[in-house]
Amino acid sequence: MSDRPNILFITSDQQHWDTLGATNPEISTPHLDRLASEGMRCHRAY
C-alpha cells in the first residue's frame, strides 16, 4: 500500500468566484460546498 495521499483536482473554465454557495449564501451548491469544506480551496489560482 502506498502512503501517498489521494489527490483530486477539480477546476472549471470561466466560473466566477462567487457562483458557489461556499462564497455566496444566495446560491445553493451543496455538493460543491461539501467538497470545499472538506478539502482545500485555492483562492488565487489563475
N, C-alpha and C positions, 0 to 999 in steps of 0.2 A: 504494500500500500504506500502511496505517496503522501508525504507530509505537506505538500504544496497546497495552497488554498485554491478552491474553485472560483474562477472569476468570470462574471458575465457582464459585458459592457453593452449597454443599451443606449442608442443615440437616435435622434430623429432629425430630419432635414427640415429647416425653415419652421421650427416650432418656437414661438415666443416664450420667454422665461415665465410669464405669468399665466400660461394656459394650462397649468396643473393645479389641482387642489392643494398640493403641498405649499404652493406660493400664493395662491389666490383662493380664499374661502368661498367665493361665489361660484366656483367651478367644482363639479363632482367627478373626480377621477380616482375612485377608491383603490383600484388595483395598483396604479402607478404611485399613488400616495403611500401605499404599504411598502412598495419597493424602495421608495425614497426614505421612509422612516427606518427601515431595517438594513439599508445598505449605505452607500456613500454617494453624495451628490457633488458634482463638480460645478462650482459657481462661476468659474471663469474659463470654460473650455471653448475656445474659439477655433 
